[in-house]
Amino acid sequence: MTARAKHLPLGVGESRRGEWPALLSYGFRPFFLLGALYAGLVVLAWLPIFSGTIETSSTFTPVDWHVHETMFGYLAAIITGFLLTAIPNWTGRLPVRGAPLLALVLLWLAGRFAVFFSAEIGWIAAAIIDCAFLVAIAASAAKEIVAGRNWRNLMVLVPVTVFLLANVLFHVEAGLGGSSDYARRLAIGAAVMLIVIIGGRIIPSFTRNWMVRENPGRLPVPFNRFDKITLLVSAIALLVWTVASEGMVPGLLLCLATMLNLARLARWAGDRALRDPLVLILHVGYLFVPAGLLMAGLFALDVAGVPSAAALHAFGVGAIGTMTLAVMTRATLGHTGRDLRADVPTRLIYAAIVLAALARIIAAFMPDEIGLLHLSAGLWALAFFGFCLRYGGMLLQPKLKPRQPSQPPGRPA
């Protein structure tokens, strides 16, 4: 942290009283809250839209609308909240807040309306409005990282840029061909790589910090050449999978990436963190990465009974849903001045999202069991609406002041 950041009177990102509401004092606040709310609403609306009970004014097919808004609506908001919070910590520079942050929020909202009403305004206009948000985020992140000379974190911009390109491809593919295919896998692959990159930093770090304090003994293995190999193989496997989801080459690469990511997760000593749900949920969320890679690999190798939807939802509901909620809860507690402790509502949120993922993966193997789809959607909505109820007040209120140490009786404060 630079000297400039150290001497901010209200801490990095805290608004002065009377300037802007607390919601606009830091990027995680509006984007975590609105993103979680939107995640619940999109999935609750999805089944009626899919069955034809509700109609959209979108040029997207119902399935494409569902996939797009989950990835480029919900996930894009959470990625933005994370980046706008992490980058000031990486660079020591002031965060985006106030009017610029409000502009980004409004741009994100404009994208949601543009996609929903794309049949009215045209798919090209909708694409321009929707993609403008990720262009702004990528440009802002690059500017801050370069200005702060934080070169090691430029790697984070690679999957973010690929995610942006996937959104552009999604609009073009759906607009010209009627539905998306490659763009779905490219978006999921970019999101999974973000989890592999960021998760590889925060999971062993948070696990180590907790163990040093609470459970001394075997610690997570630090980042080394094995992690670099895992990142490279995972990126290649997901890229090949994007181009061709079936065949010997993508199947073998995906299975190799599965084994490497399982070994990587085992090196982080998650089995020794069972007593802290805030740490444990990070390991559980990452476990869905090799699970998705394995199912994608088995489908590519034409193993009987393994549907492609199982892999997509292991990635989407499992890895993305669980990891985002794990990061959102932890970041909200830490950046609002609260203790890093998972209370009962937080544990219920974690249980709901994990069960939602398991129900949706099982439903992929049992397509006639429509009840499993409703169960998964309900649990997903419960998890994200639960986040809004439990953490919404924290996101709307100013950061708590640090507690002052108690003074012995008879001594001046």
C-alpha positions, 0 to 999 in steps of 0.5 A: 500500500502506498503512502497516499493510501495509508493516509486517507482519513476515512480509509480507501474508498470511504466517502465523506459524510454528505458526499455520496451514500455508502452504497457508492463508496466502494465497487463491491457495494452496489455490484454485489447487492444488485448482482445477487438480487439479479441472480435470484430474479433471473433464475426465478423467471427462467423456468416460466420463460422456458415453459412459455408462461412468460415471454420476453421482448428479446431476440435471444431464445429463452435458453440463450437469454438465461445463459447470457443474463447469468453470465454477462448480467449476474457474473459480470456484476460480481467480477466488477465488484471484485475488481473495483475492490481488489485493484485499489488494494493491489495498486494503492490507488484510490478506488472508483467511487461516487459519480463514476461508480454510479455511471458504471452501475447505470451502464450495467442496468442499461445492458440488462434492459437492452438485452431484454428488449432487444427485439424492440431496439434491434440486436446490434443496438442491444449488443453495443449497449450491453458490451459497453459495460465490460469495455468500460470495466476492462479499460478501467482495470487496465488503466489502474493496474498500469498506473499503479505499475502492478504488472503481476496482476495484468494476467487477470485482465486476460480472462476478463478480456476473453469474457468481453470477447465472449459477450461480443461473440454471443450477440453476433452468434445469436443475432446472425445464427439464431442461437449461441454455441461457441460463445457459451463455452468461451464465456464459461471457460473465461469464468472458470479461468478467473476462478483458477487464477484468483482462487489460486491466490486467495484460497491458500492465502486465507487458509494459511492465515486461518491455520496459523492462527487456529490450527497449526500444522500442515499448511497450504503449499505456496504457488510454484511451478506446479500451479503454473503448469495447472494454469497452462493446461487448464487454459489450453483444455478450456480453449480446445473445448470451446472450439470442439466439445467432442473428440479425443483431444479435448477429452484427454486435455480436460481429464488431464486438467481435472487431475491437475486441479484436484492435486492443486486443491489437495495441496491447499490443505482444505481438510484441515479447515473444516471448522471455519465455513468461510474458509471451507466454502472456498475449497468446496467451490473450487472442487466444482472446477475439476468436477466440471472438467471431468464431466466435460471430458467424459462427454467429449470422450463419448462416455455413455450417460454423461450429458454436456449439461452436467458439465455446464452446470457444474461450472455455472451453478457449482463453481461460479455460484459457490465461489462468487457467494464465498467471495461476496460474503467474505469481502463484505464482512471484511470491507465493512469492518465486521468479524470474519465469521460465518453466522447461521444465515451465512451457513444456510446461504452456503448450504443452499448454493451447494445443494442447488448445484448438486440438484442441477447436476443430477437433473442433467442426468435425469432430464425427465425429473422436472422437480429437480430443476425447480428444486435447484432454481429455488435453492439458487434463489434462496441463496442469493436472496438470502445474501441480499437479506443478510448482507444488504444492510452491511452494503448500504451502511457506512463501514464500522469504525475500528473498535477501541481497546478497553482501558484498565480502570483508573487510567486515562483513555 
